[in-house]
Amino acid sequence: MKAALSLLAVLVLTPVALLAAEPRKAPAAVVSALAQPPVMPAAGAKDADVTIVEFFDYNCPYCKKTAPELLKLLQVDPKVRILYKEWPIFGDVSEYAARSALAANWQSRFLLAHDALIGTAHDLDDNSQVDAVLKSAGVDLTQLAHDRTTHATEITAILARDAKEATALGFHGTPGIVVGRQLLPQSLSVKQLQELTQSARTSP
């Protein structure tokens, strides 16, 4: 694990190409390190042949735009999994939302919390809004507060790792998406995601 993260730390990458051009590719070892434990539960197939990794912020409008497209991809492609990486770069409320979603994993509700928070049509302007969204989704807020405090060190380590990985991959903002080994710093449609997924299958 330490060796994989060290590789990420020293990796120097050029600016990410736009989708109109051939996407830049990360080394296979770097991509493999993204899925090394500890990670949150992934959405989609457990036996996937293509993994998509998204670095996101719950207050990023482009992440909110991409979220339903990723869900559409899961509906039409049973061999894809999506690994979500919390990268709260939009301020304190974004960090609170990220910490809350991660803490929800201790009640087996990370994906539920993620989908609820990223699915809000509006910005999350204060912590109480985050709590309200999670409560409506079925997250136990009392347990969440306990886990957010009890597991604060673990949560901080996950956030630090996600930020380190995103920076090492050359992402400067959200969303940062990795499809197989292809790096995309932008919102994507389901059609684009399908094309990139097929490319990952044919050119691993």
C-alpha positions as CSV (number, residue, x, y, z in Angstrom):
1,M,0.0,0.0,0.0
2,K,2.8,2.5,1.0
3,A,4.6,1.6,-2.2
4,A,1.6,2.3,-4.3
5,L,1.0,5.7,-2.7
6,S,4.6,6.6,-3.0
7,L,4.3,6.0,-6.7
8,L,1.4,8.3,-6.8
9,A,3.3,10.9,-4.8
10,V,6.2,11.1,-7.2
11,L,4.2,10.8,-10.4
12,V,4.6,13.9,-12.6
13,L,1.8,14.3,-15.2
14,T,1.2,16.8,-18.0
15,P,-2.1,18.6,-18.2
16,V,-5.1,16.3,-18.9
17,A,-6.2,16.2,-22.5
18,L,-9.8,17.2,-23.3
19,L,-12.1,14.4,-24.5
20,A,-11.9,15.7,-28.0
21,A,-8.3,14.5,-28.1
22,E,-7.0,11.1,-27.0
23,P,-7.3,11.0,-23.2
24,R,-4.1,10.8,-21.4
25,K,-3.5,7.5,-19.6
26,A,-2.1,6.8,-16.2
27,P,0.3,3.9,-15.6
28,A,-1.5,0.7,-14.7
29,A,0.2,0.5,-11.3
30,V,-1.1,4.0,-10.4
31,V,-4.7,3.1,-11.4
32,S,-4.4,-0.2,-9.4
33,A,-3.4,1.7,-6.3
34,L,-6.6,3.7,-6.4
35,A,-8.6,0.6,-5.5
36,Q,-6.4,-0.6,-2.8
37,P,-8.0,-0.8,0.7
38,P,-9.2,1.1,2.5
39,V,-11.9,2.3,0.0
40,M,-15.6,2.9,0.3
41,P,-18.1,0.4,-1.2
42,A,-18.2,0.7,-5.0
43,A,-21.4,1.0,-7.0
44,G,-22.1,-1.6,-9.8
45,A,-20.6,-5.0,-10.5
46,K,-18.4,-6.8,-8.1
47,D,-16.8,-8.7,-11.0
48,A,-16.5,-5.6,-13.2
49,D,-14.1,-5.6,-16.2
50,V,-13.8,-1.8,-16.1
51,T,-13.6,0.4,-13.0
52,I,-14.5,4.1,-13.1
53,V,-13.0,6.3,-10.4
54,E,-14.5,9.7,-9.7
55,F,-13.0,12.4,-7.6
56,F,-15.9,14.7,-6.6
57,D,-17.3,17.4,-4.3
58,Y,-20.9,17.5,-3.3
59,N,-21.1,21.2,-4.1
60,C,-19.6,20.8,-7.5
61,P,-22.2,21.6,-10.2
62,Y,-20.4,19.5,-12.8
63,C,-20.3,16.5,-10.4
64,K,-24.0,16.9,-9.9
65,K,-24.4,16.9,-13.7
66,T,-22.3,13.8,-14.1
67,A,-24.0,11.8,-11.3
68,P,-27.1,10.7,-13.2
69,E,-25.0,9.9,-16.2
70,L,-22.9,7.5,-14.1
71,L,-26.1,5.9,-12.8
72,K,-27.4,5.5,-16.4
73,L,-24.2,3.8,-17.3
74,L,-24.7,1.3,-14.5
75,Q,-28.1,0.5,-15.8
76,V,-26.9,-0.3,-19.3
77,D,-23.6,-1.9,-18.6
78,P,-23.5,-4.7,-16.0
79,K,-19.7,-5.1,-16.1
80,V,-18.8,-1.6,-14.8
81,R,-18.2,-0.5,-11.2
82,I,-17.8,3.0,-9.9
83,L,-15.5,4.0,-7.1
84,Y,-16.3,7.3,-5.5
85,K,-13.4,9.4,-4.1
86,E,-14.4,12.2,-1.7
87,W,-12.4,15.4,-2.6
88,P,-14.1,18.3,-0.8
89,I,-12.5,21.4,-2.3
90,F,-15.4,23.8,-2.2
91,G,-15.1,24.7,1.5
92,D,-16.2,23.7,5.0
93,V,-19.7,22.5,4.2
94,S,-18.3,20.3,1.4
95,E,-15.9,18.8,3.9
96,Y,-18.6,18.2,6.4
97,A,-20.7,16.5,3.7
98,A,-17.7,14.3,2.8
99,R,-17.0,13.4,6.4
100,S,-20.7,12.6,6.9
101,A,-20.9,10.4,3.8
102,L,-17.8,8.5,4.9
103,A,-19.0,8.1,8.4
104,A,-22.3,6.7,7.1
105,N,-20.3,3.6,6.0
106,W,-20.2,2.5,9.6
107,Q,-24.0,2.0,9.3
108,S,-23.6,0.5,5.8
109,R,-25.1,3.5,4.1
110,F,-22.2,5.2,2.3
111,L,-23.7,4.7,-1.2
112,L,-27.1,5.8,0.0
113,A,-25.6,8.9,1.6
114,H,-23.5,9.6,-1.5
115,D,-26.5,9.4,-3.9
116,A,-28.6,11.6,-1.6
117,L,-26.0,14.3,-1.3
118,I,-24.9,14.4,-4.9
119,G,-28.5,14.3,-6.0
120,T,-29.5,17.5,-4.4
121,A,-30.6,20.1,-6.9
122,H,-29.2,23.0,-4.8
123,D,-25.9,23.8,-3.2
124,L,-25.4,22.6,0.4
125,D,-24.9,26.0,2.1
126,D,-24.7,24.8,5.7
127,N,-24.2,21.7,7.8
128,S,-27.8,21.5,8.8
129,Q,-28.8,21.1,5.1
130,V,-26.4,18.2,4.9
131,D,-28.0,16.6,7.9
132,A,-31.5,17.2,6.6
133,V,-30.7,15.5,3.3
134,L,-29.1,12.5,5.0
135,K,-32.0,12.1,7.5
136,S,-34.5,12.2,4.6
137,A,-32.5,9.4,2.9
138,G,-32.7,7.2,6.0
139,V,-29.3,7.8,7.7
140,D,-29.4,7.6,11.5
141,L,-28.0,11.1,12.4
142,T,-27.3,10.1,16.0
143,Q,-25.2,7.2,15.0
144,L,-23.7,9.3,12.2
145,A,-22.5,12.0,14.7
146,H,-21.0,9.3,16.9
147,D,-19.2,7.6,14.0
148,R,-18.0,10.9,12.6
149,T,-16.3,11.6,15.9
150,T,-15.2,8.1,16.8
151,H,-13.7,7.4,13.4
152,A,-12.4,10.9,12.8
153,T,-8.8,9.8,12.4
154,E,-9.7,7.2,9.8
155,I,-12.0,9.6,7.9
156,T,-9.2,12.2,7.8
157,A,-6.8,9.6,6.5
158,I,-9.2,8.7,3.7
159,L,-9.7,12.3,2.7
160,A,-6.0,12.9,2.7
161,R,-5.4,9.9,0.5
162,D,-8.1,10.9,-2.0
163,A,-6.6,14.5,-2.2
164,K,-3.1,13.1,-2.7
165,E,-4.3,10.7,-5.4
166,A,-6.2,13.4,-7.3
167,T,-3.2,15.8,-7.2
168,A,-0.8,13.1,-8.3
169,L,-3.1,12.3,-11.3
170,G,-2.9,15.9,-12.4
171,F,-6.5,16.9,-11.5
172,H,-6.9,20.5,-10.6
173,G,-10.7,20.5,-9.8
174,T,-13.7,18.3,-9.8
175,P,-14.9,16.2,-11.3
176,G,-11.7,14.2,-12.0
177,I,-12.7,10.9,-13.7
178,V,-10.6,7.8,-14.4
179,V,-12.1,5.3,-16.8
180,G,-9.8,2.3,-16.8
181,R,-6.5,4.2,-17.2
182,Q,-8.0,7.2,-19.1
183,L,-8.0,10.5,-17.3
184,L,-10.8,13.0,-17.8
185,P,-11.1,16.4,-15.9
186,Q,-14.7,17.1,-16.9
187,S,-18.3,16.3,-16.7
188,L,-19.3,13.4,-19.0
189,S,-22.5,12.2,-20.7
190,V,-23.5,8.5,-20.6
191,K,-22.6,8.3,-24.3
192,Q,-19.1,9.5,-23.6
193,L,-18.8,7.2,-20.6
194,Q,-19.9,4.3,-22.8
195,E,-17.3,5.2,-25.5
196,L,-14.5,5.5,-22.8
197,T,-15.5,2.2,-21.2
198,Q,-15.4,0.4,-24.5
199,S,-12.0,2.0,-25.2
200,A,-10.8,0.8,-21.8
201,R,-11.9,-2.8,-22.7
202,T,-10.2,-2.8,-26.0
203,S,-7.0,-0.9,-25.0
204,P,-6.4,-1.8,-21.3
